[in-house]
Each structure stands twice: as C-alpha cells, then as structure tokens.
Amino acid sequence: MPLGQTGPVQGEQIHDIGRSRAWMVWTVAVSVYVLAVFHRSSLGVAGLLAADRFGIAATQLAFFTVLQLVVYAAMQVPVGVMLDRFGARALLCSGLVVMTSAQFAFAFADSFVVATVARGFVGAGDAMVFVTVVRLVAVWFRPTQVPMTTQLTGWAGQLGAVVAAAPLTLLLDQLGWTRAFAVTSSIGVVLLVAVVLVVKDSPYAVVRESAETLREVVASVGRVWRNPGVRLGFWVHFTTQFPFNVFVLLWGFPFLVRGQGWSEVAAGTLLMAMTGWVILSGAVIGQLTARLPLHRARMAIVVVVAIVVVWSVVLLLDGPAPVGLVLVMAACVATGGPSSVIGFDIIRTFTPVRAVGRATALVNVGGFVASLVTIALIGLLLDAVEPGGAGAYDLADFRLAFAAQYLCWAIGLVQLVRLRRLARAHLDRTHPGAIEVLRSGQAWLPDDHRP
C-alpha cells in the first residue's frame, strides 16, 4: 500500500521567497504552533489542580505529560513521512482538528481515564505542528534567513508557554477548570479557517513523485538516520531541550512551591519570565548560528555544561536556594529551549530539501524522548520517597528526584562529542570544500538546495 514518497519535487517558482507572502504563511503557521505550545504547557500550572480534581498521586500526574510526550515522539517519523507526502497545510489542519477536539474533551473530563485519553490526543495533534512549521520556513525563506526565522518560530511559540503560565492561572481561578479549558480550546476553530485560507505548501509549483511502499518508506527513513549530521542534530535536541520541558511542562512549578517555598503567583511568574528569556537568548543563539555555522554543535555543548553546573549547585545546597541562584538556573535552563533549534539548523547542512520532513521529525524526537524519560523518573522517585502525595513534598524529595536529569545529560554529552567529529568527517568526505564554506561563516546546503 502506498504510504509516502521521497518528497515533492520543486517546479516553477510562483511566489516570492522570503518576502511578504512568506511572512503571511509563517504568521498563520506559527500561530498554530503558539496554540500547540499552550495546550502542551497547560499542566505546568494546572498540575496541582489536576491532582485534586482527579484524586491522583505524582506518578499518575506525571503520566499525563509522559503519555502526551510518548504520543508526540512516537508520531514524529510518521508525521515526517506524511508531511513529505501530503504537504504542510494538510498536516496543520489535521493537527488543529485533533488538538481542539482533545482539549475540549479534557475540559469536561471528570475521571483520570478520560483525561488521560484526551491528553494523549493533545500530543497527537501537537506532533503535527512544529515540524510542519520548520518545513515551511525551509521552503519559504532564503538560506540566510532560515536560522533567525527558525529562532523567531521558537520565540513566537513560547508565547503559548507565557499564556499557559500566570494568565492561565488567573483564568483557571476566575472561570474554573471546565470553562477555562473549553474557552481556550475554541481558538483552534479560528486558526483552522486561517490555515485553509492563507497557508500554501511551497512558493514553487509542486510536482508530486510516485508514492512509496512501506518497505521504501522504512528504507528512506533509515538512510536519513544513518547520516551522522542528522544524528548529531538529534542529540543536540535531546540534550538541550529536556531540562526546559521538565521544568516548564510539569515539575518546575511544584519544585518552586513545595521545594523552594515560593508562592504560586511567584512560581507562575518565573515560568512566564523564563519564556521571555527564551526570546532574549534565542536572539543571540540565532545570530551566532548564522555567523558561526561550523561551531553550532560546540555552542550546544557549552549550553548543556552551563545547565548541568548550575543545577548541581542548586541541588547540593542544604536548604532552599537563594532567589538569585534560582533565577540564574532558570535562565540557563530556558536557554536550552532555543539551543535545541540548533539541531534543526545542523540538518539543513546534511539533508536535501526533499527529505527535510523526515530529518526534522527524527531530530524532533530527541528532546521529547529525553523529556518523557526524565519526567517519568522524577514522578517515580517522588512517589518512592514521599508516599504522602503532592501535599507532603519537601526540598529533600525534590533534590533526590531532580537528580534523574543526570542520566540524559551524561548520555547526550557523550553522543554530542562523538558525533560532532563524525559529522564533520562525513561532510568533508561527501562534499569536499563544504567545511571551508562553513568556516568562512557562509551557509552551505546540499546539492539540490535552492539558490
């Protein structure tokens, strides 16, 4: 049965690249991403309410987010194949329909089972969004515009996390669980209309190739994965993103309130401020990525080491950390968000446009696999050391539980150091002269890249 294709072939150019039409497409597409991040992050401030509403412990609370991320990660490769096969508009529409329906069901859920199924479908819809937006950036903008536009995508997406922090806390307080989530889910209907009217798959006339069989799809994904540059992008995403996801999506709020003794308003405000820092640090990272393309992996390694060091200091203190130290830790963790985008920029150097959907999907799996593993481990450790439930957590419990992060840090750093060398050797062997182009600070794309 035909399931996919190697990707659309670019025909005649019918729209300007990197100009007003491109920005219109990007604005609508990134608005969908904002909504996806909002839905994904909503339990970051509603976690304690969810524990009370459904009468659940830490492991079950973590399962909401873990299931959402499992579904998200598991769907990335199929989504990449569908993106190459059906195009960006179809994927954005599908993602909106699934997310909106699932979040509406979550609003009215009155049992843990129903809520869990709903969060799983939120993850399924969310899975279709980011890789699609990255694909649109790759085809609608010039190579020199792509690094900063990709960072802009990340910044804009964080608006969803901002709205899911303090403003959602206030909305939940004013409207209650059901009405707050029902109102926010209705935004998807408006965006669905906008996607249909504005988004186009490509500025080029797209000529579809013949569909692939299942065996050919699997073989093509395997070929993309065997490229060391794609694997390097995967491990960049894996190692830089998960501390931010762990903190913002679920465990940061309880850690600040129960472990550090902060008020709920202060904790929500810090989560919102972290998303602001994502924008500031992302601007710097985007500029460095564009100017120093040969050193992109090294930038990611530096960020990870900084996160590990500051978390180690926080966890080794006998009592609550000083506010200034918590702010430094939050800034380092937040910097990991835009640093994960470096992984997508790396694969542009190693992957032709026709396979970028699959390569992007593979890279995007990384951070979410690390996130779900760490979120689950923290929940299990909290339940193991504190059977009294969320109301009984203290700093000692969180100190032990957050040590689970070192597992993914260790694995990721080893792979980054190893694959940075292998990827550079592969590029030098397959495309002589590419390393010198990158060293000069210029963008370099594979043979079939756009001018």
Summary of the structure (lengths in Angstrom):
residues: 451
radius of gyration: 21.2
end to end distance: 35.7
largest distance: 65.1
contacts: 1688
relative contact order: 0.15
helix: 80%
strand: 2%
